[in-house]
């Protein structure tokens, strides 16, 4: 008896990429996509209402708060709290859960709304809120980080220092790829250290949030080798208000890396080249963390995260194209 062909009647569901994650943090618990890095100096809450959003709220403070977790990571308190050792830093970070981590060098898009209170001052030292790291990295530094040192919002990447004549102690180069000021007024790269780049060299700064006469590049390359950051706009003042960030990333030390950054629907910068660190063993996975990571400070800082999207296509994070104009 002939077999009837019915395949034309079958409806195939739209393909969803393995990278796809969406979370509006409306739940009172962190959910399956997240690992909460508990430490004595931090506290977290979920499902908080904030200016029409629901959000994750994290506070870094001296108040002890220890709870059991289901994942274990260095620098975080797990069920076996007797083995926890302070590392001299203060953190209140939410991590992507390890089973969602992606292969290093993946082409991936991120979108999120972030709120940072006004506690950070012009004299505040190292302060990172949002970073991407490599599992089993050859270095401990983040591949990409949002930095707020001295109350200035910047985005930096790290690479092995290949500049001629550098000292053994300066084996890392931090490269500025986005800033509240003009990147032409600062060296593109400077020897590793959790500090602001060297002072500007009297180059005129951008006078508006967006650049209309083409991209700006650093006049002084510093230690940056094999990487070209282009600035199309300045990062906004993020303190005391919500800011929407979009990142398109391909993070690799092989020379084909790509970073595109938008803030509040404005293209801020494009960077191509070499990002990250060579290693003898195979590269593994990359992951995102959000929340305060700082040197010890005498004040509390509150950060909030909402409307988080991750995907392998622009349409998965910005379906209407309003947040990522060319």
Residue, then its C-alpha position, 0 to 999 in steps of 0.5 A: x500500500x502506498x505511503x501518503x506524503x504528509x510533510x507539506x502539512x507539517x509546521x516547522x517552528x522557527x529556529x531559535x539560536x542556542x545563544x538566545x536568552x531573554x529575561x526581564x527579571x520579573x521573577x522574584x528568583x534569579x532563574x535558570x540563566x543566572x548564577x548569583x555570586x554571593x559574598x559577605x559584602x553583597x546582597x541581591x533582589x529580583x523582581x524589583x519594580x523600577x521606572x516601568x521595568x522589573x529588575x535585578x538589584x545588587x548592592x555592594x556593602x559591608x553588610x554580611x549576607x551568606x546564602x547557599x548556591x548551586x554552582x561553585x566559582x572561585x571568589x564566590x561563597x558556595x555551600x561549603x562556606x568554610x573554604x571561602x577566602x576573601x580576595x581583597x576586592x568587593x563584588x556584587x556580580x550576577x554571572x551567566x550560568x555556566x551551562x549557557x556559556x558560549x565558545x570563545x570567539x562566538x558571534x554574539x549580541x547582547x542588549x541590557x538596560x542598566x542603572x548605576x547610582x551616583x555613589x561613584x566619585x571623581x576620586x574613586x579608583x577601579x570600578x567595573x560594572x559589566x565584563x566578559x571573561x574567558x574560562x581558563x584564560x591565560x590571564x585573569x583580566x576581562x576580555x572586555x569591561x565597562x569601567x567607571x573609574x573616577x566617575x568616567x564611563x569607558x569600555x576597554x579590552x585587554x590584549x597581550x602586550x606586543x609593543x616593542x621594548x615593554x618591561x616584563x611587568x607590563x605584559x598586558x595592554x589595556x585598550x580604550x574602545x569607547x569613552x565619555x570623552x574623545x578617544x583621540x585625546x587619550x592613548x589607545x593603549x596603556x600598560x596593564x593596571x587598574x588605573x585611568x589612562x595617561x593624561x590627554x595630550x591637548x587634543x580637542x574633545x568631542x562636543x556632542x554625543x554623536x560624531x557627524x564627520x566620521x570616526x575618531x581614532x587615537x592619535x597616540x597608539x600607546x601599546x595597542x598593537x593589531x587593533x583599531x578602535x573607531x569612535x562614532x559617538x561618546x558614551x552617555x553619563x550613566x549615573x542615576x538613570x537607566x542606560x540601554x547598551x547593545x554589544x555585538x561581539x566576536x572576541x578572539x586573540x587571532x586578529x579577527x575580533x569585532x566589537x560594536x557598541x551602541x548606547x541609548x540607540x546611538x552608535x558609539x564605536x567599532x573595534x577590529x583586530x586582536x582581543x584577548x590572550x594567547x595560550x598553549x592549551x585550547x581556548x574554552x568558553x566566554x561569559x558575561x558578569x554584571x554588577x559592582x567589582x571594585x577596590x575596597x571603598x567606604x560607600x555602598x553602590x547599587x546597580x540594576x539590570x533589566x531587559x536582558x537579551x542575548x542572541x546570535x543575530x541582531x534581530x534577537x536583541x533589537x528586532x525593530x533596529x531602533x537601538x542599533x543604527x549603522 
